[in-house]
């Protein structure tokens, strides 16, 4: 499963990928306004890109939403 291409197979999966992109983009824009232009900020965006990758991998591999309980 790790090295297979897993195309979205339902509209729900496509919607989940779109929601992740939307929220990552929203957070990136907010952080870009708040943080100075430093090496640390560059690392923040690298980790945000990594978080996006893993979020999409999770959706592609398992395809459903996990809800967190408070």
Buried (B, 14 or more C-beta within 10 A) or exposed (E): EEEEEBEBEEEEBEEBBEEBEEEBEEBBEEEEEEEEEEEEBEEBEEEBEEEBEEBBEBBBEEBEEEEEEE
